[in-house]
Amino acid sequence: MIVSAARLAANLHDVREKLARAAERGGRAPEAVRLVAVTKTVGLEEVRALHDLGVTDFGENRVAAGQEKLAALADPAVRWHLIGHLQRNKAAKAVAGFALLHGVESSGLIEALARRAGERPDPLPVLLEINISGEDSKYGAPPEEAAALARQVLAAANLRLEGLMTMAPLDAAGEAARPVFRALRELRDRLQDELGVPLPELSMGMSQDFEVAAEEGATLVRVGSALFAAAQA
Ligand SMILES: *Cc1c(COP(=O)(O)O)cnc(C)c1O
């Protein structure tokens, strides 16, 4: 383990407390925000320790690493999230095992996923990744393309559109990320009206800004480093 079991438990408790208080500040129930523990920098030992502490949602940004971990942790109550950018040639592999794909951002990728998702017993849940801040180093579709991409997902019988995901710019920690999160929520609200479908999930917020994200309506926060820090922040 890269941190002691006691430290991991304390970090998790701290993140959950902060998350619950932030949800309440945003006028939301604490259960409305789910913690996705991002385990890309740690191994199975940490995953098992978090699972023992009651964590049921885990995130990985690589298909192969995620599948190794999900195969090792045999608990049907656990949901694995593929949170990272997904290459089209990995689409076939990504449809197996993951409960939700957060990084769907292009027409070509949607097409590739739709072609392979029939191999699953149930439709594959996806989020569209939107690049709100327009940073060109980042992945994600521009907001103007969101409606067309959403329509493409809705037209694919074996895909299920659950909402939107974004990443705030890395230099916009905490409060500075608020306009990005707010814009994603407003885009989601407009798309729901325009398309006439519910888009319940908003995946936004990481270690540096998950409290602001929870205040602004996040339903999924993706937190890694705050859980594995050697000392409490
Ligand atoms: C790594 C990663 C996270 C978690 O980041 P931390 O700063 O460690 O909390 C969240 N989302 C994505 C897409 C990531 O790749």
The ligand as a Tripos MOL2 file, in Angstrom:
@<TRIPOS>MOLECULE
LIG
   15    15     1     0     0
SMALL
NO_CHARGES

@<TRIPOS>ATOM
      1 C1         -6.8190   10.9880  -12.7290 C.3       1 LIG1
      2 C2         -8.1430   11.4900  -13.0570 C.ar      1 LIG1
      3 C3         -9.0090   11.9660  -12.0450 C.ar      1 LIG1
      4 C4         -8.6050   12.0560  -10.5750 C.3       1 LIG1
      5 O1         -7.6940   13.0790  -10.3920 O.3       1 LIG1
      6 P1         -7.1540   13.4760   -8.9230 P.3       1 LIG1
      7 O2         -6.6300   14.8390   -9.0850 O.co2     1 LIG1
      8 O3         -6.1100   12.4620   -8.5900 O.co2     1 LIG1
      9 O4         -8.3120   13.4090   -8.0070 O.co2     1 LIG1
     10 C5        -10.2700   12.3780  -12.4220 C.ar      1 LIG1
     11 N1        -10.6860   12.3440  -13.7110 N.ar      1 LIG1
     12 C6         -9.8890   11.9050  -14.7020 C.ar      1 LIG1
     13 C7        -10.3950   11.8890  -16.0920 C.3       1 LIG1
     14 C8         -8.5980   11.4650  -14.4160 C.ar      1 LIG1
     15 O5         -7.8060   11.0220  -15.4120 O.3       1 LIG1
@<TRIPOS>BOND
     1     1     2 1
     2     2     3 ar
     3     2    14 ar
     4     3     4 1
     5     3    10 ar
     6     4     5 1
     7     5     6 1
     8     6     7 2
     9     6     8 1
    10     6     9 1
    11    10    11 ar
    12    11    12 ar
    13    12    13 1
    14    12    14 ar
    15    14    15 1
@<TRIPOS>SUBSTRUCTURE
     1 LIG1         1 GROUP 0 **** ****
